[in-house]
Amino acid sequence: MQLLFLRAFPQTVEAGLRVAKIGNSSVRYEVGLFLAGEPLTVAKGHFVHVYVDRANRRPSPLPQRLQSVLEALQ
């Protein structure tokens, strides 16, 4: 999981993002928020990014280059 450090009052929060699932035309990302230095999440969630063809507005396959990068992050 990639960590991002956010400084806010009253303490620092670390955010992690991971590629959870790669589909034919979509990617599921999971997000976790951690108190600085703590191993357990205090909040978590997910979102799905579906790639669509602009012309017909239908799901389209992930570009091979993007799929390769996402697989390396998984």
PDB file of N, CA, C and O in Angstrom:
ATOM      1  N   MET A   1       0.849  -1.163   0.000  1.00  0.00           N
ATOM      2  CA  MET A   1       0.000   0.000   0.000  1.00  0.00           C
ATOM      3  C   MET A   1       0.898   1.231   0.000  1.00  0.00           C
ATOM      4  O   MET A   1       1.835   1.313   0.795  1.00  0.00           O
ATOM      5  N   GLN A   2       0.624   2.184  -0.880  1.00  0.00           N
ATOM      6  CA  GLN A   2       1.363   3.437  -0.942  1.00  0.00           C
ATOM      7  C   GLN A   2       0.889   4.337   0.195  1.00  0.00           C
ATOM      8  O   GLN A   2      -0.316   4.428   0.431  1.00  0.00           O
ATOM      9  N   LEU A   3       1.794   5.003   0.904  1.00  0.00           N
ATOM     10  CA  LEU A   3       1.407   5.889   1.994  1.00  0.00           C
ATOM     11  C   LEU A   3       1.643   7.342   1.620  1.00  0.00           C
ATOM     12  O   LEU A   3       2.651   7.689   1.005  1.00  0.00           O
ATOM     13  N   LEU A   4       0.695   8.180   2.004  1.00  0.00           N
ATOM     14  CA  LEU A   4       0.766   9.617   1.808  1.00  0.00           C
ATOM     15  C   LEU A   4       0.611  10.250   3.175  1.00  0.00           C
ATOM     16  O   LEU A   4      -0.280   9.857   3.928  1.00  0.00           O
ATOM     17  N   PHE A   5       1.446  11.214   3.521  1.00  0.00           N
ATOM     18  CA  PHE A   5       1.390  11.842   4.829  1.00  0.00           C
ATOM     19  C   PHE A   5       0.648  13.171   4.729  1.00  0.00           C
ATOM     20  O   PHE A   5       1.009  14.035   3.930  1.00  0.00           O
ATOM     21  N   LEU A   6      -0.383  13.325   5.541  1.00  0.00           N
ATOM     22  CA  LEU A   6      -1.167  14.553   5.580  1.00  0.00           C
ATOM     23  C   LEU A   6      -1.049  15.153   6.976  1.00  0.00           C
ATOM     24  O   LEU A   6      -1.296  14.465   7.966  1.00  0.00           O
ATOM     25  N   ARG A   7      -0.680  16.409   7.065  1.00  0.00           N
ATOM     26  CA  ARG A   7      -0.544  17.051   8.362  1.00  0.00           C
ATOM     27  C   ARG A   7      -1.805  17.875   8.613  1.00  0.00           C
ATOM     28  O   ARG A   7      -2.184  18.726   7.808  1.00  0.00           O
ATOM     29  N   ALA A   8      -2.440  17.601   9.745  1.00  0.00           N
ATOM     30  CA  ALA A   8      -3.653  18.321  10.103  1.00  0.00           C
ATOM     31  C   ALA A   8      -3.782  18.351  11.616  1.00  0.00           C
ATOM     32  O   ALA A   8      -3.244  17.488  12.308  1.00  0.00           O
ATOM     33  N   PHE A   9      -4.481  19.323  12.116  1.00  0.00           N
ATOM     34  CA  PHE A   9      -4.718  19.420  13.545  1.00  0.00           C
ATOM     35  C   PHE A   9      -5.751  18.377  13.932  1.00  0.00           C
ATOM     36  O   PHE A   9      -6.735  18.249  13.205  1.00  0.00           O
ATOM     37  N   PRO A  10      -5.616  17.638  14.988  1.00  0.00           N
ATOM     38  CA  PRO A  10      -4.562  17.729  15.996  1.00  0.00           C
ATOM     39  C   PRO A  10      -3.402  16.763  15.775  1.00  0.00           C
ATOM     40  O   PRO A  10      -2.465  16.766  16.574  1.00  0.00           O
ATOM     41  N   GLN A  11      -3.419  15.945  14.738  1.00  0.00           N
ATOM     42  CA  GLN A  11      -2.313  15.011  14.530  1.00  0.00           C
ATOM     43  C   GLN A  11      -2.135  14.692  13.048  1.00  0.00           C
ATOM     44  O   GLN A  11      -2.975  15.034  12.215  1.00  0.00           O
ATOM     45  N   THR A  12      -1.031  14.034  12.743  1.00  0.00           N
ATOM     46  CA  THR A  12      -0.741  13.651  11.361  1.00  0.00           C
ATOM     47  C   THR A  12      -1.522  12.392  11.004  1.00  0.00           C
ATOM     48  O   THR A  12      -1.633  11.465  11.806  1.00  0.00           O
ATOM     49  N   VAL A  13      -2.059  12.374   9.792  1.00  0.00           N
ATOM     50  CA  VAL A  13      -2.792  11.224   9.275  1.00  0.00           C
ATOM     51  C   VAL A  13      -2.012  10.660   8.094  1.00  0.00           C
ATOM     52  O   VAL A  13      -1.504  11.417   7.266  1.00  0.00           O
ATOM     53  N   GLU A  14      -1.916   9.343   8.011  1.00  0.00           N
ATOM     54  CA  GLU A  14      -1.289   8.686   6.873  1.00  0.00           C
ATOM     55  C   GLU A  14      -2.387   8.035   6.053  1.00  0.00           C
ATOM     56  O   GLU A  14      -3.263   7.365   6.600  1.00  0.00           O
ATOM     57  N   ALA A  15      -2.344   8.228   4.750  1.00  0.00           N
ATOM     58  CA  ALA A  15      -3.331   7.637   3.852  1.00  0.00           C
ATOM     59  C   ALA A  15      -2.640   6.626   2.959  1.00  0.00           C
ATOM     60  O   ALA A  15      -1.590   6.909   2.381  1.00  0.00           O
ATOM     61  N   GLY A  16      -3.228   5.454   2.848  1.00  0.00           N
ATOM     62  CA  GLY A  16      -2.692   4.417   1.981  1.00  0.00           C
ATOM     63  C   GLY A  16      -3.672   4.115   0.862  1.00  0.00           C
ATOM     64  O   GLY A  16      -4.886   4.126   1.066  1.00  0.00           O
ATOM     65  N   LEU A  17      -3.143   3.848  -0.307  1.00  0.00           N
ATOM     66  CA  LEU A  17      -3.965   3.516  -1.471  1.00  0.00           C
ATOM     67  C   LEU A  17      -3.390   2.265  -2.105  1.00  0.00           C
ATOM     68  O   LEU A  17      -2.179   2.162  -2.302  1.00  0.00           O
ATOM     69  N   ARG A  18      -4.260   1.310  -2.427  1.00  0.00           N
ATOM     70  CA  ARG A  18      -3.773   0.106  -3.095  1.00  0.00           C
ATOM     71  C   ARG A  18      -4.701  -0.284  -4.227  1.00  0.00           C
ATOM     72  O   ARG A  18      -5.890   0.036  -4.226  1.00  0.00           O
ATOM     73  N   VAL A  19      -4.127  -0.982  -5.189  1.00  0.00           N
ATOM     74  CA  VAL A  19      -4.897  -1.555  -6.295  1.00  0.00           C
ATOM     75  C   VAL A  19      -5.383  -2.905  -5.790  1.00  0.00           C
ATOM     76  O   VAL A  19      -4.584  -3.821  -5.594  1.00  0.00           O
ATOM     77  N   ALA A  20      -6.688  -3.033  -5.579  1.00  0.00           N
ATOM     78  CA  ALA A  20      -7.240  -4.253  -5.011  1.00  0.00           C
ATOM     79  C   ALA A  20      -7.628  -5.277  -6.072  1.00  0.00           C
ATOM     80  O   ALA A  20      -7.444  -6.479  -5.880  1.00  0.00           O
ATOM     81  N   LYS A  21      -8.170  -4.793  -7.202  1.00  0.00           N
ATOM     82  CA  LYS A  21      -8.613  -5.724  -8.243  1.00  0.00           C
ATOM     83  C   LYS A  21      -8.560  -5.032  -9.593  1.00  0.00           C
ATOM     84  O   LYS A  21      -8.991  -3.889  -9.744  1.00  0.00           O
ATOM     85  N   ILE A  22      -8.027  -5.743 -10.563  1.00  0.00           N
ATOM     86  CA  ILE A  22      -7.983  -5.244 -11.939  1.00  0.00           C
ATOM     87  C   ILE A  22      -8.933  -6.102 -12.765  1.00  0.00           C
ATOM     88  O   ILE A  22      -8.763  -7.317 -12.867  1.00  0.00           O
ATOM     89  N   GLY A  23      -9.932  -5.456 -13.351  1.00  0.00           N
ATOM     90  CA  GLY A  23     -10.874  -6.169 -14.205  1.00  0.00           C
ATOM     91  C   GLY A  23     -10.564  -5.906 -15.666  1.00  0.00           C
ATOM     92  O   GLY A  23      -9.503  -5.376 -15.996  1.00  0.00           O
ATOM     93  N   ASN A  24     -11.484  -6.275 -16.539  1.00  0.00           N
ATOM     94  CA  ASN A  24     -11.291  -6.038 -17.976  1.00  0.00           C
ATOM     95  C   ASN A  24     -11.391  -4.560 -18.320  1.00  0.00           C
ATOM     96  O   ASN A  24     -10.629  -4.055 -19.145  1.00  0.00           O
ATOM     97  N   SER A  25     -12.344  -3.859 -17.679  1.00  0.00           N
ATOM     98  CA  SER A  25     -12.552  -2.444 -17.979  1.00  0.00           C
ATOM     99  C   SER A  25     -12.598  -1.585 -16.718  1.00  0.00           C
ATOM    100  O   SER A  25     -12.949  -0.407 -16.785  1.00  0.00           O
ATOM    101  N   SER A  26     -12.250  -2.160 -15.574  1.00  0.00           N
ATOM    102  CA  SER A  26     -12.330  -1.400 -14.330  1.00  0.00           C
ATOM    103  C   SER A  26     -11.199  -1.760 -13.374  1.00  0.00           C
ATOM    104  O   SER A  26     -10.544  -2.795 -13.499  1.00  0.00           O
ATOM    105  N   VAL A  27     -10.999  -0.857 -12.411  1.00  0.00           N
ATOM    106  CA  VAL A  27     -10.002  -1.065 -11.363  1.00  0.00           C
ATOM    107  C   VAL A  27     -10.648  -0.713 -10.041  1.00  0.00           C
ATOM    108  O   VAL A  27     -11.287   0.331  -9.918  1.00  0.00           O
ATOM    109  N   ARG A  28     -10.487  -1.570  -9.057  1.00  0.00           N
ATOM    110  CA  ARG A  28     -10.971  -1.276  -7.701  1.00  0.00           C
ATOM    111  C   ARG A  28      -9.768  -0.835  -6.869  1.00  0.00           C
ATOM    112  O   ARG A  28      -8.773  -1.552  -6.754  1.00  0.00           O
ATOM    113  N   TYR A  29      -9.883   0.358  -6.295  1.00  0.00           N
ATOM    114  CA  TYR A  29      -8.862   0.906  -5.418  1.00  0.00           C
ATOM    115  C   TYR A  29      -9.388   0.880  -3.988  1.00  0.00           C
ATOM    116  O   TYR A  29     -10.578   1.103  -3.766  1.00  0.00           O
ATOM    117  N   GLU A  30      -8.528   0.615  -3.026  1.00  0.00           N
ATOM    118  CA  GLU A  30      -8.900   0.662  -1.623  1.00  0.00           C
ATOM    119  C   GLU A  30      -8.056   1.730  -0.939  1.00  0.00           C
ATOM    120  O   GLU A  30      -6.866   1.871  -1.218  1.00  0.00           O
ATOM    121  N   VAL A  31      -8.689   2.476  -0.043  1.00  0.00           N
ATOM    122  CA  VAL A  31      -8.046   3.575   0.673  1.00  0.00           C
ATOM    123  C   VAL A  31      -8.137   3.299   2.165  1.00  0.00           C
ATOM    124  O   VAL A  31      -9.180   2.879   2.666  1.00  0.00           O
ATOM    125  N   GLY A  32      -7.039   3.538   2.868  1.00  0.00           N
ATOM    126  CA  GLY A  32      -7.028   3.405   4.324  1.00  0.00           C
ATOM    127  C   GLY A  32      -6.423   4.636   4.956  1.00  0.00           C
ATOM    128  O   GLY A  32      -5.431   5.168   4.458  1.00  0.00           O
ATOM    129  N   LEU A  33      -7.012   5.098   6.054  1.00  0.00           N
ATOM    130  CA  LEU A  33      -6.462   6.214   6.817  1.00  0.00           C
ATOM    131  C   LEU A  33      -5.950   5.683   8.144  1.00  0.00           C
ATOM    132  O   LEU A  33      -6.624   4.907   8.821  1.00  0.00           O
ATOM    133  N   PHE A  34      -4.755   6.111   8.503  1.00  0.00           N
ATOM    134  CA  PHE A  34      -4.092   5.639   9.711  1.00  0.00           C
ATOM    135  C   PHE A  34      -3.657   6.841  10.538  1.00  0.00           C
ATOM    136  O   PHE A  34      -3.289   7.873   9.976  1.00  0.00           O
ATOM    137  N   LEU A  35      -3.693   6.726  11.853  1.00  0.00           N
ATOM    138  CA  LEU A  35      -3.045   7.720  12.699  1.00  0.00           C
ATOM    139  C   LEU A  35      -1.550   7.492  12.537  1.00  0.00           C
ATOM    140  O   LEU A  35      -1.111   6.354  12.373  1.00  0.00           O
ATOM    141  N   ALA A  36      -0.770   8.559  12.582  1.00  0.00           N
ATOM    142  CA  ALA A  36       0.670   8.476  12.323  1.00  0.00           C
ATOM    143  C   ALA A  36       1.331   7.364  13.117  1.00  0.00           C
ATOM    144  O   ALA A  36       1.257   7.331  14.345  1.00  0.00           O
ATOM    145  N   GLY A  37       1.981   6.452  12.400  1.00  0.00           N
ATOM    146  CA  GLY A  37       2.734   5.374  13.025  1.00  0.00           C
ATOM    147  C   GLY A  37       1.915   4.200  13.524  1.00  0.00           C
ATOM    148  O   GLY A  37       2.485   3.243  14.047  1.00  0.00           O
ATOM    149  N   GLU A  38       0.605   4.240  13.381  1.00  0.00           N
ATOM    150  CA  GLU A  38      -0.251   3.151  13.868  1.00  0.00           C
ATOM    151  C   GLU A  38      -0.492   2.125  12.760  1.00  0.00           C
ATOM    152  O   GLU A  38      -0.615   2.497  11.592  1.00  0.00           O
ATOM    153  N   PRO A  39      -0.562   0.836  13.115  1.00  0.00           N
ATOM    154  CA  PRO A  39      -0.722  -0.205  12.090  1.00  0.00           C
ATOM    155  C   PRO A  39      -2.170  -0.453  11.645  1.00  0.00           C
ATOM    156  O   PRO A  39      -2.388  -1.041  10.587  1.00  0.00           O
ATOM    157  N   LEU A  40      -3.150  -0.020  12.425  1.00  0.00           N
ATOM    158  CA  LEU A  40      -4.550  -0.288  12.101  1.00  0.00           C
ATOM    159  C   LEU A  40      -5.231   0.950  11.528  1.00  0.00           C
ATOM    160  O   LEU A  40      -4.936   2.076  11.929  1.00  0.00           O
ATOM    161  N   THR A  41      -6.138   0.728  10.592  1.00  0.00           N
ATOM    162  CA  THR A  41      -6.862   1.848   9.986  1.00  0.00           C
ATOM    163  C   THR A  41      -7.869   2.437  10.964  1.00  0.00           C
ATOM    164  O   THR A  41      -8.439   1.732  11.796  1.00  0.00           O
ATOM    165  N   VAL A  42      -8.075   3.750  10.845  1.00  0.00           N
ATOM    166  CA  VAL A  42      -9.148   4.413  11.586  1.00  0.00           C
ATOM    167  C   VAL A  42     -10.330   4.684  10.657  1.00  0.00           C
ATOM    168  O   VAL A  42     -11.436   4.966  11.117  1.00  0.00           O
ATOM    169  N   ALA A  43     -10.092   4.597   9.361  1.00  0.00           N
ATOM    170  CA  ALA A  43     -11.149   4.718   8.349  1.00  0.00           C
ATOM    171  C   ALA A  43     -10.665   4.034   7.084  1.00  0.00           C
ATOM    172  O   ALA A  43      -9.474   4.042   6.771  1.00  0.00           O
ATOM    173  N   LYS A  44     -11.602   3.446   6.367  1.00  0.00           N
ATOM    174  CA  LYS A  44     -11.237   2.810   5.100  1.00  0.00           C
ATOM    175  C   LYS A  44     -12.413   2.845   4.142  1.00  0.00           C
ATOM    176  O   LYS A  44     -13.567   2.985   4.548  1.00  0.00           O
ATOM    177  N   GLY A  45     -12.096   2.716   2.868  1.00  0.00           N
ATOM    178  CA  GLY A  45     -13.132   2.737   1.856  1.00  0.00           C
ATOM    179  C   GLY A  45     -12.575   2.243   0.536  1.00  0.00           C
ATOM    180  O   GLY A  45     -11.425   1.812   0.458  1.00  0.00           O
ATOM    181  N   HIS A  46     -13.389   2.305  -0.491  1.00  0.00           N
ATOM    182  CA  HIS A  46     -12.938   1.881  -1.810  1.00  0.00           C
ATOM    183  C   HIS A  46     -13.701   2.655  -2.879  1.00  0.00           C
ATOM    184  O   HIS A  46     -14.746   3.250  -2.617  1.00  0.00           O
ATOM    185  N   PHE A  47     -13.159   2.629  -4.069  1.00  0.00           N
ATOM    186  CA  PHE A  47     -13.871   3.160  -5.218  1.00  0.00           C
ATOM    187  C   PHE A  47     -13.471   2.350  -6.438  1.00  0.00           C
ATOM    188  O   PHE A  47     -12.400   1.745  -6.482  1.00  0.00           O
ATOM    189  N   VAL A  48     -14.355   2.350  -7.427  1.00  0.00           N
ATOM    190  CA  VAL A  48     -14.129   1.610  -8.668  1.00  0.00           C
ATOM    191  C   VAL A  48     -14.093   2.618  -9.810  1.00  0.00           C
ATOM    192  O   VAL A  48     -15.004   3.431  -9.971  1.00  0.00           O
ATOM    193  N   HIS A  49     -13.029   2.551 -10.596  1.00  0.00           N
ATOM    194  CA  HIS A  49     -12.886   3.406 -11.767  1.00  0.00           C
ATOM    195  C   HIS A  49     -13.173   2.533 -12.988  1.00  0.00           C
ATOM    196  O   HIS A  49     -12.441   1.583 -13.263  1.00  0.00           O
ATOM    197  N   VAL A  50     -14.233   2.856 -13.714  1.00  0.00           N
ATOM    198  CA  VAL A  50     -14.585   2.128 -14.934  1.00  0.00           C
ATOM    199  C   VAL A  50     -14.160   2.970 -16.135  1.00  0.00           C
ATOM    200  O   VAL A  50     -14.524   4.141 -16.237  1.00  0.00           O
ATOM    201  N   TYR A  51     -13.399   2.378 -17.031  1.00  0.00           N
ATOM    202  CA  TYR A  51     -12.943   3.056 -18.231  1.00  0.00           C
ATOM    203  C   TYR A  51     -13.993   2.900 -19.314  1.00  0.00           C
ATOM    204  O   TYR A  51     -14.479   1.798 -19.569  1.00  0.00           O
ATOM    205  N   VAL A  52     -14.341   4.015 -19.952  1.00  0.00           N
ATOM    206  CA  VAL A  52     -15.397   3.989 -20.965  1.00  0.00           C
ATOM    207  C   VAL A  52     -14.898   4.584 -22.277  1.00  0.00           C
ATOM    208  O   VAL A  52     -13.993   5.418 -22.295  1.00  0.00           O
ATOM    209  N   ASP A  53     -15.495   4.148 -23.353  1.00  0.00           N
ATOM    210  CA  ASP A  53     -15.242   4.701 -24.675  1.00  0.00           C
ATOM    211  C   ASP A  53     -16.018   6.013 -24.767  1.00  0.00           C
ATOM    212  O   ASP A  53     -17.223   6.040 -24.513  1.00  0.00           O
ATOM    213  N   ARG A  54     -15.341   7.091 -25.125  1.00  0.00           N
ATOM    214  CA  ARG A  54     -16.005   8.402 -25.185  1.00  0.00           C
ATOM    215  C   ARG A  54     -17.103   8.457 -26.238  1.00  0.00           C
ATOM    216  O   ARG A  54     -18.118   9.127 -26.047  1.00  0.00           O
ATOM    217  N   ALA A  55     -16.907   7.766 -27.330  1.00  0.00           N
ATOM    218  CA  ALA A  55     -17.866   7.842 -28.431  1.00  0.00           C
ATOM    219  C   ALA A  55     -19.189   7.154 -28.093  1.00  0.00           C
ATOM    220  O   ALA A  55     -20.261   7.730 -28.281  1.00  0.00           O
ATOM    221  N   ASN A  56     -19.105   5.916 -27.593  1.00  0.00           N
ATOM    222  CA  ASN A  56     -20.356   5.186 -27.342  1.00  0.00           C
ATOM    223  C   ASN A  56     -20.735   5.109 -25.862  1.00  0.00           C
ATOM    224  O   ASN A  56     -21.778   4.558 -25.509  1.00  0.00           O
ATOM    225  N   ARG A  57     -19.885   5.663 -25.008  1.00  0.00           N
ATOM    226  CA  ARG A  57     -20.146   5.733 -23.566  1.00  0.00           C
ATOM    227  C   ARG A  57     -20.397   4.366 -22.937  1.00  0.00           C
ATOM    228  O   ARG A  57     -21.206   4.217 -22.021  1.00  0.00           O
ATOM    229  N   ARG A  58     -19.683   3.381 -23.455  1.00  0.00           N
ATOM    230  CA  ARG A  58     -19.755   2.008 -22.942  1.00  0.00           C
ATOM    231  C   ARG A  58     -18.399   1.631 -22.349  1.00  0.00           C
ATOM    232  O   ARG A  58     -17.378   2.183 -22.758  1.00  0.00           O
ATOM    233  N   PRO A  59     -18.371   0.695 -21.384  1.00  0.00           N
ATOM    234  CA  PRO A  59     -17.080   0.248 -20.834  1.00  0.00           C
ATOM    235  C   PRO A  59     -16.150  -0.232 -21.939  1.00  0.00           C
ATOM    236  O   PRO A  59     -16.577  -0.870 -22.901  1.00  0.00           O
ATOM    237  N   SER A  60     -14.862   0.091 -21.779  1.00  0.00           N
ATOM    238  CA  SER A  60     -13.873  -0.348 -22.754  1.00  0.00           C
ATOM    239  C   SER A  60     -12.693  -0.977 -22.019  1.00  0.00           C
ATOM    240  O   SER A  60     -12.440  -0.646 -20.860  1.00  0.00           O
ATOM    241  N   PRO A  61     -11.974  -1.873 -22.673  1.00  0.00           N
ATOM    242  CA  PRO A  61     -10.847  -2.548 -22.032  1.00  0.00           C
ATOM    243  C   PRO A  61      -9.787  -1.545 -21.563  1.00  0.00           C
ATOM    244  O   PRO A  61      -9.578  -0.499 -22.178  1.00  0.00           O
ATOM    245  N   LEU A  62      -9.131  -1.895 -20.461  1.00  0.00           N
ATOM    246  CA  LEU A  62      -8.025  -1.076 -19.960  1.00  0.00           C
ATOM    247  C   LEU A  62      -6.908  -1.076 -20.999  1.00  0.00           C
ATOM    248  O   LEU A  62      -6.617  -2.115 -21.591  1.00  0.00           O
ATOM    249  N   PRO A  63      -6.285   0.068 -21.224  1.00  0.00           N
ATOM    250  CA  PRO A  63      -5.122   0.088 -22.122  1.00  0.00           C
ATOM    251  C   PRO A  63      -4.015  -0.814 -21.549  1.00  0.00           C
ATOM    252  O   PRO A  63      -3.824  -0.860 -20.333  1.00  0.00           O
ATOM    253  N   GLN A  64      -3.303  -1.513 -22.403  1.00  0.00           N
ATOM    254  CA  GLN A  64      -2.277  -2.464 -21.955  1.00  0.00           C
ATOM    255  C   GLN A  64      -1.216  -1.798 -21.093  1.00  0.00           C
ATOM    256  O   GLN A  64      -0.776  -2.367 -20.094  1.00  0.00           O
ATOM    257  N   ARG A  65      -0.804  -0.598 -21.477  1.00  0.00           N
ATOM    258  CA  ARG A  65       0.229   0.106 -20.693  1.00  0.00           C
ATOM    259  C   ARG A  65      -0.255   0.389 -19.272  1.00  0.00           C
ATOM    260  O   ARG A  65       0.492   0.198 -18.313  1.00  0.00           O
ATOM    261  N   LEU A  66      -1.503   0.844 -19.134  1.00  0.00           N
ATOM    262  CA  LEU A  66      -2.074   1.105 -17.817  1.00  0.00           C
ATOM    263  C   LEU A  66      -2.190  -0.192 -17.028  1.00  0.00           C
ATOM    264  O   LEU A  66      -1.863  -0.222 -15.841  1.00  0.00           O
ATOM    265  N   GLN A  67      -2.645  -1.254 -17.660  1.00  0.00           N
ATOM    266  CA  GLN A  67      -2.789  -2.536 -16.988  1.00  0.00           C
ATOM    267  C   GLN A  67      -1.440  -3.016 -16.447  1.00  0.00           C
ATOM    268  O   GLN A  67      -1.372  -3.559 -15.344  1.00  0.00           O
ATOM    269  N   SER A  68      -0.380  -2.820 -17.210  1.00  0.00           N
ATOM    270  CA  SER A  68       0.956  -3.228 -16.763  1.00  0.00           C
ATOM    271  C   SER A  68       1.392  -2.443 -15.525  1.00  0.00           C
ATOM    272  O   SER A  68       1.952  -3.013 -14.588  1.00  0.00           O
ATOM    273  N   VAL A  69       1.138  -1.150 -15.525  1.00  0.00           N
ATOM    274  CA  VAL A  69       1.500  -0.315 -14.370  1.00  0.00           C
ATOM    275  C   VAL A  69       0.687  -0.728 -13.147  1.00  0.00           C
ATOM    276  O   VAL A  69       1.237  -0.847 -12.052  1.00  0.00           O
ATOM    277  N   LEU A  70      -0.608  -0.947 -13.320  1.00  0.00           N
ATOM    278  CA  LEU A  70      -1.466  -1.348 -12.201  1.00  0.00           C
ATOM    279  C   LEU A  70      -1.039  -2.699 -11.635  1.00  0.00           C
ATOM    280  O   LEU A  70      -1.033  -2.886 -10.418  1.00  0.00           O
ATOM    281  N   GLU A  71      -0.683  -3.641 -12.504  1.00  0.00           N
ATOM    282  CA  GLU A  71      -0.230  -4.955 -12.039  1.00  0.00           C
ATOM    283  C   GLU A  71       1.041  -4.846 -11.200  1.00  0.00           C
ATOM    284  O   GLU A  71       1.214  -5.591 -10.236  1.00  0.00           O
ATOM    285  N   ALA A  72       1.920  -3.930 -11.560  1.00  0.00           N
ATOM    286  CA  ALA A  72       3.153  -3.723 -10.797  1.00  0.00           C
ATOM    287  C   ALA A  72       2.856  -3.157  -9.410  1.00  0.00           C
ATOM    288  O   ALA A  72       3.622  -3.382  -8.473  1.00  0.00           O
ATOM    289  N   LEU A  73       1.756  -2.428  -9.272  1.00  0.00           N
ATOM    290  CA  LEU A  73       1.374  -1.840  -7.986  1.00  0.00           C
ATOM    291  C   LEU A  73       0.568  -2.798  -7.105  1.00  0.00           C
ATOM    292  O   LEU A  73       0.410  -2.565  -5.907  1.00  0.00           O
ATOM    293  N   GLN A  74       0.071  -3.851  -7.694  1.00  0.00           N
ATOM    294  CA  GLN A  74      -0.819  -4.761  -6.970  1.00  0.00           C
ATOM    295  C   GLN A  74      -0.089  -5.557  -5.922  1.00  0.00           C
ATOM    296  O   GLN A  74      -0.699  -6.368  -5.226  1.00  0.00           O
TER     297      GLN A  74
END
